[in-house]
Amino acid sequence: MTRPARGEVWLVALAHERERLIHEAPLAAATPAILPAPEPMEQRRITEADWKIWKRLHAVALERFCQKILKDAARLETGEGSAHERYIKLYQLVTRRDRKLGDIFDGPSRSDAIFRIAAALQARVLTLDEIAEFSEETRNAIEFLSGVSKP
């Protein structure tokens, strides 16, 4: 078994935790927002058409993610505390967000695209309207992993 690349560990853990919760939850507690996984997530690869959509949306989501970081950093410039305290907060912000950026955007491949798309949806850098562009099978998997679905 190959070891997950940097940043993929939390994505795999998220999928396993969601599957565990679904299997352990009583059937009466099941809600329409939780979709059963049609096949193990580790074996799922997106179609070529969905891959092309993700390649396009990847750039859009990356730009949004970076814009959010820059806005948060700008707030620290005039925030409370000494310059050194604000610098420490800025450093911590960039360190946390850099890890998340790597988890979502570094080394895109078809084999882990669904995990990364779900993470981008959770980070609110993709919209449900954009997710609607994917095939139904891919949308279901993304909604299952992210816990986000159309109302």
C-alpha positions as a Markdown table, in Angstrom:
| # | Residue | x | y | z |
|---|---|---|---|---|
| 1 | Met | 0.0 | 0.0 | 0.0 |
| 2 | Thr | 1.4 | 3.4 | -0.9 |
| 3 | Arg | 1.6 | 6.1 | 1.6 |
| 4 | Pro | -0.6 | 9.2 | 1.0 |
| 5 | Ala | 1.1 | 12.3 | -0.3 |
| 6 | Arg | 1.5 | 15.3 | 1.9 |
| 7 | Gly | -1.9 | 16.8 | 2.6 |
| 8 | Glu | -3.9 | 13.8 | 1.5 |
| 9 | Val | -4.1 | 12.2 | 5.0 |
| 10 | Trp | -6.9 | 14.4 | 6.2 |
| 11 | Leu | -8.9 | 13.9 | 3.0 |
| 12 | Val | -8.7 | 10.1 | 3.4 |
| 13 | Ala | -9.5 | 10.4 | 7.1 |
| 14 | Leu | -12.6 | 12.6 | 6.2 |
| 15 | Ala | -13.9 | 9.9 | 3.8 |
| 16 | His | -13.4 | 7.1 | 6.3 |
| 17 | Glu | -15.0 | 9.1 | 9.1 |
| 18 | Arg | -18.1 | 9.9 | 6.9 |
| 19 | Glu | -18.4 | 6.2 | 6.0 |
| 20 | Arg | -18.1 | 5.1 | 9.6 |
| 21 | Leu | -20.8 | 7.6 | 10.7 |
| 22 | Ile | -23.1 | 6.4 | 8.0 |
| 23 | His | -22.6 | 2.7 | 8.9 |
| 24 | Glu | -22.9 | 3.2 | 12.6 |
| 25 | Ala | -25.9 | 5.6 | 12.5 |
| 26 | Pro | -29.3 | 4.0 | 13.0 |
| 27 | Leu | -31.3 | 3.9 | 9.8 |
| 28 | Ala | -34.1 | 6.0 | 11.4 |
| 29 | Ala | -31.5 | 8.8 | 11.8 |
| 30 | Ala | -30.5 | 8.8 | 8.1 |
| 31 | Thr | -31.3 | 12.0 | 6.3 |
| 32 | Pro | -31.5 | 12.7 | 2.5 |
| 33 | Ala | -28.4 | 14.9 | 2.8 |
| 34 | Ile | -26.2 | 11.9 | 3.6 |
| 35 | Leu | -25.7 | 9.8 | 0.5 |
| 36 | Pro | -24.4 | 6.3 | 0.5 |
| 37 | Ala | -21.1 | 5.7 | -1.1 |
| 38 | Pro | -21.7 | 3.7 | -4.3 |
| 39 | Glu | -18.2 | 2.3 | -4.2 |
| 40 | Pro | -15.1 | 2.7 | -2.0 |
| 41 | Met | -13.8 | 6.2 | -2.4 |
| 42 | Glu | -10.2 | 5.0 | -2.8 |
| 43 | Gln | -11.1 | 3.4 | -6.1 |
| 44 | Arg | -13.1 | 6.3 | -7.6 |
| 45 | Arg | -11.7 | 8.2 | -10.5 |
| 46 | Ile | -13.5 | 11.0 | -12.2 |
| 47 | Thr | -14.4 | 10.8 | -15.9 |
| 48 | Glu | -12.4 | 12.7 | -18.5 |
| 49 | Ala | -15.3 | 15.2 | -18.9 |
| 50 | Asp | -15.4 | 15.9 | -15.1 |
| 51 | Trp | -11.6 | 16.1 | -15.1 |
| 52 | Lys | -11.7 | 18.9 | -17.7 |
| 53 | Ile | -14.3 | 20.8 | -15.6 |
| 54 | Trp | -12.1 | 20.4 | -12.5 |
| 55 | Lys | -9.0 | 21.7 | -14.3 |
| 56 | Arg | -10.9 | 24.8 | -15.2 |
| 57 | Leu | -12.5 | 25.3 | -11.8 |
| 58 | His | -9.2 | 24.5 | -10.1 |
| 59 | Ala | -7.8 | 27.9 | -11.3 |
| 60 | Val | -11.0 | 29.7 | -10.2 |
| 61 | Ala | -11.0 | 28.1 | -6.8 |
| 62 | Leu | -7.3 | 28.8 | -6.2 |
| 63 | Glu | -7.7 | 32.4 | -7.0 |
| 64 | Arg | -10.6 | 32.7 | -4.6 |
| 65 | Phe | -8.7 | 30.9 | -1.9 |
| 66 | Cys | -5.7 | 33.2 | -2.3 |
| 67 | Gln | -8.0 | 36.3 | -2.3 |
| 68 | Lys | -9.5 | 35.1 | 1.0 |
| 69 | Ile | -6.0 | 34.8 | 2.6 |
| 70 | Leu | -5.0 | 38.2 | 1.4 |
| 71 | Lys | -8.2 | 39.8 | 2.8 |
| 72 | Asp | -7.6 | 38.1 | 6.2 |
| 73 | Ala | -4.0 | 39.3 | 6.1 |
| 74 | Ala | -5.0 | 42.8 | 5.3 |
| 75 | Arg | -7.3 | 42.9 | 8.4 |
| 76 | Leu | -4.3 | 42.0 | 10.6 |
| 77 | Glu | -2.3 | 45.0 | 9.3 |
| 78 | Thr | -4.6 | 47.4 | 11.2 |
| 79 | Gly | -5.8 | 45.0 | 13.9 |
| 80 | Glu | -5.3 | 45.1 | 17.6 |
| 81 | Gly | -2.0 | 44.5 | 19.3 |
| 82 | Ser | 1.7 | 45.4 | 18.7 |
| 83 | Ala | 3.3 | 45.0 | 15.3 |
| 84 | His | 5.1 | 41.9 | 16.6 |
| 85 | Glu | 1.8 | 40.3 | 17.8 |
| 86 | Arg | 0.1 | 41.0 | 14.5 |
| 87 | Tyr | 3.2 | 39.6 | 12.7 |
| 88 | Ile | 2.8 | 36.4 | 14.7 |
| 89 | Lys | -0.9 | 36.2 | 13.9 |
| 90 | Leu | 0.0 | 36.7 | 10.2 |
| 91 | Tyr | 2.6 | 34.0 | 10.3 |
| 92 | Gln | 0.2 | 31.6 | 11.9 |
| 93 | Leu | -2.5 | 32.5 | 9.4 |
| 94 | Val | -0.2 | 31.9 | 6.4 |
| 95 | Thr | 1.1 | 28.7 | 7.8 |
| 96 | Arg | -2.4 | 27.2 | 8.4 |
| 97 | Arg | -3.7 | 28.4 | 5.1 |
| 98 | Asp | -0.6 | 27.2 | 3.2 |
| 99 | Arg | -1.2 | 23.6 | 4.5 |
| 100 | Lys | -4.9 | 23.8 | 3.4 |
| 101 | Leu | -3.9 | 25.3 | 0.1 |
| 102 | Gly | -1.6 | 22.3 | -0.5 |
| 103 | Asp | -4.3 | 19.9 | 0.6 |
| 104 | Ile | -6.7 | 21.2 | -2.0 |
| 105 | Phe | -4.6 | 22.4 | -4.9 |
| 106 | Asp | -1.1 | 20.8 | -4.9 |
| 107 | Gly | -0.5 | 17.9 | -7.3 |
| 108 | Pro | -3.9 | 17.5 | -8.9 |
| 109 | Ser | -4.6 | 14.0 | -10.2 |
| 110 | Arg | -7.7 | 12.2 | -11.4 |
| 111 | Ser | -7.4 | 9.6 | -8.7 |
| 112 | Asp | -7.8 | 12.1 | -5.8 |
| 113 | Ala | -9.7 | 14.9 | -7.6 |
| 114 | Ile | -13.0 | 14.1 | -5.9 |
| 115 | Phe | -11.4 | 14.5 | -2.5 |
| 116 | Arg | -9.9 | 17.8 | -3.5 |
| 117 | Ile | -13.1 | 19.1 | -5.1 |
| 118 | Ala | -15.0 | 18.2 | -1.9 |
| 119 | Ala | -12.3 | 20.0 | 0.2 |
| 120 | Ala | -12.6 | 23.1 | -2.1 |
| 121 | Leu | -16.4 | 23.1 | -1.6 |
| 122 | Gln | -15.9 | 22.8 | 2.2 |
| 123 | Ala | -13.5 | 25.8 | 2.0 |
| 124 | Arg | -16.2 | 27.7 | 0.2 |
| 125 | Val | -14.0 | 28.5 | -2.8 |
| 126 | Leu | -16.4 | 26.5 | -5.1 |
| 127 | Thr | -20.1 | 27.1 | -5.3 |
| 128 | Leu | -22.9 | 24.6 | -5.5 |
| 129 | Asp | -23.7 | 26.0 | -9.0 |
| 130 | Glu | -20.2 | 25.2 | -10.1 |
| 131 | Ile | -20.4 | 21.7 | -8.6 |
| 132 | Ala | -23.6 | 21.2 | -10.6 |
| 133 | Glu | -21.4 | 21.2 | -13.8 |
| 134 | Phe | -20.1 | 17.8 | -12.8 |
| 135 | Ser | -21.8 | 14.5 | -13.7 |
| 136 | Glu | -24.4 | 13.2 | -11.3 |
| 137 | Glu | -22.1 | 10.4 | -10.0 |
| 138 | Thr | -19.3 | 12.9 | -9.3 |
| 139 | Arg | -21.7 | 15.4 | -7.7 |
| 140 | Asn | -23.0 | 12.7 | -5.4 |
| 141 | Ala | -19.5 | 11.7 | -4.3 |
| 142 | Ile | -18.5 | 15.3 | -3.7 |
| 143 | Glu | -21.7 | 16.0 | -1.7 |
| 144 | Phe | -21.1 | 12.8 | 0.3 |
| 145 | Leu | -17.5 | 13.7 | 1.1 |
| 146 | Ser | -18.1 | 17.4 | 1.8 |
| 147 | Gly | -21.4 | 17.1 | 3.7 |
| 148 | Val | -22.6 | 20.0 | 1.5 |
| 149 | Ser | -25.6 | 19.6 | -0.8 |
| 150 | Lys | -28.2 | 21.7 | -2.4 |
| 151 | Pro | -31.2 | 22.4 | -0.1 |
